[in-house]
Amino acid sequence: MKVLIADIKIGNRLRVASGNIGELAESFKKFGQLQPIVLTSENELVAGFRRLSAAKVAGWTDIEVVYREQMTKAEQREIELEENIRRLDMTWLEKANAIAEIDRLKREQNPNWSRDMTAAVAGTNRAADVSDAVKITKLVELFPELKDAKSLAQAQSWALAKVASVVRVKEVKDNPAEFAEIEEKILLGDSVKVIKSLPAGLFRAIITDPPFGISYDKRKAGTEQSITSYEDSQESYDRILGMASDFYRVIKDDGWLTFFLGPTHYERAKGIFRAAGFTVDEMPVVWDRSDGHCYTARPDRYYARGYDLALHCLKGNPEMSLYGRGKHNVLRFEPVPGDERELLVERPVELYQEIIKRLTVEGETIADFFVGSGSVLAAAALLKRNYFGVELDTARRAAAIKKVRAYTPDE
């Protein structure tokens, strides 16, 4: 039988994405409706949301339906689940929501209902799949950005990283006696704004590693042990380069700036720092990380990238420490292994130790305006240099504080 489309009620649906409705609407126009939609006796839609949507797009005013009488809410969800869960275009989150809701509704009806029984209804045959679905739907409520994951496995990875970040922040907050001194030296804020509030001539050296301005932020929080995503657009990088004159101002009259950057902005950054007053060495500092994973998107054309660059900038007439004199500009240290990284981008503490030992002596102050994992400040603490840092993200700051504490020598 047919029912007016305007009389059909659509409640909350397990499935949000509808796929290509236009193609289905054209099929309706050409071949008609091959399968009826399913309604309750109150004209509430149970199954056939895409067909109903296509009928509307096709301009139909009524649609073929069948009724299922006296259905419980759980039975309605089961029918919808049966219709959609095995479709290729059902998202991982829609499938998880469907399984979690079936499990909830069944348990409300039957106190003896088990996850194994839900798994059988959902067609997974694994109670663990049901548990995963229930957990991830709750975590999505806490961390909405998990919806951007491409798969359930990726969402679970992101969720673990997010939960770990919350634990770090809480641990630092709950232990003021242990972390208070370090917290005072690592400010939470926007470096572009914070630096303008600082007096001139504070630091012997700034060693910093800002985002590279290559849209690397598209890799979301949770990938490769990252606890947060971050802004890394061209616009944000231009804003960072605008700090050049303030970098120059807060460095002592004879001091250093080591500025890590991507090759895309190498020449431009040199010009900007020179305009700010720095002497910029034509030869960059090179971190040889070829002992780790090297990558290129076109191995048929290009060498895999096995190095990173940093500008070596001087203010006034500083002199390297006795340790640093005569050493070459290529620093070879293994990258931090993926399973040991706290953040998406994390350079080894040993790399920064080497730079700090070459440029400064014990007791001088090192600054990092993009603290990230805290490796620069951890190296400074280990070498008994004073340090100062700024970090925009609460979770990254907490991770950095813990790292600096771990590297601070016991007196």
N, C-alpha and C positions, 0 to 999 in steps of 0.2 A: 504494500500500500504506500501511498505518497502522503507526505506531511508538508505543510508550509514551512519554509526555511526560517521565516521570522518567528515561528512558534517553538523552535528548538533552543533548548537551554544548554549553554556551555559552561561547565564549572572549571575548577582547577585541573589542568591537564598534566599528566606525567611527562608528556612529550611536548616540548616547546617549539623546536625547529620543525618546519613543515616541508622542507625540500623545495623542489621546483614545482610550484602550484600551477604556473602558467602552462607547462607541458601537459599536466593532468587535465586542466580545463579544456585544452584543445582536444585531448582524447575524448572527453565527455561530449564535446560538440560533434565529433566525428563518429564515435561508436556508441555513445550513450553511457549510462551508468551500468557497469557490469556487476557490481556488488552493492547491496543495500547497506546503509549505515545502521547501527544498533542503538536503540533508545530504551530508556526506562518507561514505565507507564506514565511518568510525569513529563515526558518529552525531554528528559535530560540525556545528553549525548554520552554514550558509553564507548563506542568504537566507530571510527570513520571520520576523524577530524580533517584529514587531508581531503577526503572525498567531499565533505561538506564545504571546505574552503574552496575547492575547485569548482563546485557547483555555483557558489556565489560569484566567483570570477567569471564563470561562463554566462552569468546573467540569469540563472534559473531562479524561479520563485518557490518551487517545491522539489522534493527529493524522495527517492524510494527508501523506505525504512522497514525494519523489523523490530518488534518489541520483545524485550525479555522481562517477564513479570516477576515481581517480588524478589528482586535481587538485593543482596546486602551490598554495602559499600565495598567490602573486600572482594565480592564476586565481580562487581563492576570493574574494579582495578585489575583483577585477574584477566578479564576479557581484554581490557586495553593493553595489558602487559603482553598477553599472548599475541595480540595483533601487531605490536610494535617492537618488542624486545629483540626479535631476531632480524629486524630490518637493518641493513648496512648503514643507513643514514641516521640511525638513532644515536645520539651522542653518548659518550661514556657517563656524563652526569645525569642525563635523562634515564639511562638504564639503572644507574645507582639509585636515583630517587624512586624509580618504580619498584625495585626490589626492596628498598627500605620501607616504603609505604605498605607494600603487600605484607611484609613481616610484621609491621606494627598493627595493621588491621586484623590479621589472623590471630595475633596474640591477644588482642582485645576480646575477640570472640571465643578463644579457646586457651585457657591458662596453660594447657599442656602442649601447646604448639611449640615446635622447635625450629632452630635455624636449618636443620637438615630438611625439614618439611618445606620450609620456604624455598630452599635450594631446588627441591624437586619441582615445585610449582614454576619457578623461574627458569628451569631447564639447565641449571649450572651443575647440579649434583655435587656441589661443594659448599658446605656450611661456611667455610672461610670466605667465599665470595660474598655471602650475605653479610657476614661480619664486616668485611671491607666496605661494602656499600653503606651500611648503617653508620660506620665511623666517618667515612668521607663526607656524607651528607651533613653530619653535625659539624665537621671541620670547615665545610664551605660556609656555614652560617657564621663562624668565627672569623674566617679569612676569605672574603668574597673573591679575592684575586685568584683563588684556586680554580675558579670557573674557566680561566684562560688556558689551563693545561690541555694538552693535546690527547692525553690518555689518563686512565685511572692510575696507572703506575707513576706517571709524571706528577699527577696531583698528590699522590701519597708521598713522593719524594719532596715536593714543595712543602707539604704539610709538616713533615718531620723537621725540615729546616726552619719553618715558621715557629713551631713549638719550641725548638732548641733556642731560637732567638729570644722568645719570651722568658725561658728559663734563665738565660744569661742576664737579661735586664733585671730580673727579679733577684738573682744572686748578688749582683752588684749593689742593688738598692737595699737588700737585707743585711749587707755586711759593710756598713759605713766605716767601721774602724779599720778594716783591711784595705779598702779601696779609696777612702776619702782623699788621701794625698794625691793619688793618680787622677781621680776625678777632677780635682782642681786644675790640673794641667792639661786636660783634654776637654775642651769646651764643646757643648752641643749647640750647633748653630750653622749659619750660612757663612762660609769663609769670605765671600765677597763683601759681606757687611761687617763681619767681625774684624777683619784686618784694618778697616778704616778707623776703628776705635783704639787701635794700639799705638803707643808712642813710637817715635823713630829710634833706630839703633838698638833693637832688643837682641837680635840673634846673630851668632857668628855664621850660621849656615841655615838655609832653607833647603830641605831635601823632600821633594814631593812628587806624587804620582797621580795626577788628576785623571778623570775619564778622557779617552782619546778623541772624542768628537767624531766617532764613526758609527753612531747608532748601535753600539754594542749593547745598549740597554734592552734591546728586543729580547735578549735572553733573560727569561723571567726568574724571579726569586725562587730558589730551590734547586736550580740546575747547577751541577757541579759543586754541590755543597754550599751554594750561595744562600745567605739568609735573607737578603733583600735585593730587589732590583734597584737600578739607579739611573738618573738622567744622563745621557751621553750623546746628545744631539749636537749638530753644528752650532745652534743658537747658544746652548749652554757652554760650549767650548769657547765661543767668542767672548762670552761673559767672563770666563776664567782667564783668558789672555788679557782681558781688561784690568786684571790685578797687577800687571807688570810694574807699574809705577809704585804701587803700594809694597810689592815685594822689595823693590829697591830701597824704599824709605825705611822699612823696619829692619833691614840688615845693617849691621855695624859698618863703619866707614871702610873697613877692609874685611870683606866677607864673601860668601859663596852662595850660589844658587845652583842646585842640580834639579833639573826639571825633565821628568820622563814624558815622552810624547810619542805619538805615532808618526811614521814617515810622511804621511799626507800633509801634516802641518809644520814640518821641520823648517823649511826655508822661511815661511811666514812668521813663525814664532821667533826665529833668530832676529828678524827685522824688528819685531815688536819689542823684544827685550833690549836690543841695542838702542832703540829710540827712547827707552825708559832710563838709559844711562849705563847699562851693563856692558862690559866687554864680553863678547860671546866667542868662545873658541870655535874655529871652523870645524875642528874635529870633534865629533860627539863622544860621549861615554857610550860604550857598547856592552850590553849584557849578553854574553853568549850563553844561551839556554838550550843549545843543541843536544845536550845530554838528555833532554826531556822530549816531549812530543812536539814535532814540527809539522806545520800544516800549510797547505795551499789548496784553494778551491779548484785550481787548474794544474794538476801535476804534469799534464801533457805539454804545458807551456812554461811554467814558472818553477823556480826552486822553492822548496818548502821553507817557510820562515823560521829561522833559528836564532834570532837576536831581537833585542829591544834597544831603543835609543834614549839618551838623555842629553839635554843641553848642559854644557859646562860653562857657567856664567860667573864673572868676577865683578865685584864692586870695589873700586879703589885699587889698592895694591896688596892684596892678601898673599900670604905665603903658606904653602902646604906644610904639613908636619914633616918631621924628618922621615917618618915611616913612608910617607906618600911620594917623596921626591924620586923622580926617575922611573916611576912605574908606568907601564903602558895603559892605554885607554880601554882595553878589552878585558872585561871581568867575566870569568867563567865560573858559574855556580849552577848546580842542578836546580831546576824548578821545584816548587813544593808539589809533592805528589797529589793527585786528585783526591785520594781518600783521606788526605790530611789537611786539605784546605778548609778554612773557615768561610772564605768568601769566594766569589766567582773569579776575581782578579786578586792574586796574593803572591807577592814576590818573597823570596827567601830572606830571612833576617840576616843571613851571612853576607848577602849582596850589599845591604845597607851598612853593615859593620865595616866592610872594606872601604866604602866611600867615606864614612864618618872618620875612620882612622886616618885616611889620607888628608882630609881637609881640616880637622880640628884636633884639639888636645883635651885631655880630661878637665872637666869643669866648665867648658864652654857650652853654649845653648844651641840646640838644634830645634828647628820648627818644621812641622808638616801640616799644611793646611787642608789636606785631603787624607785623613788618617786611615780610612778603610780598615784593613785587617790589623793595623797597629804595628807593622813590621819595622818601620823607620824608628818609631819611638821605643820599641822594644830593644832595637839595636843600640839606641842612644843610652837607654837605662843600663843595659849590660856593660857598656863601655864607660859608665860613670860620667856621662854628659848630662847636663840639664836638658829638659825637653818641654815642648809646648805643641799642642795640636788642636785642630778643629775638625769636627765630624758632624755632618748634617743629619745622619740617621741614628736613631736611638739604639737600635739593635747592633749596628756596626760599632758604635761607640762602646757599648757594653762588651762586645767581643774584644775590642782593642784594649780596653782597660784590663781585662783578665789576662790578655797576652803580655802586656807590659808588666803586670804584677809577676807573672811567671818568669820573666827574664830579669827582673830586678835582683841584683845580688843581695844576699842577707848580710847585714852589717855585723 
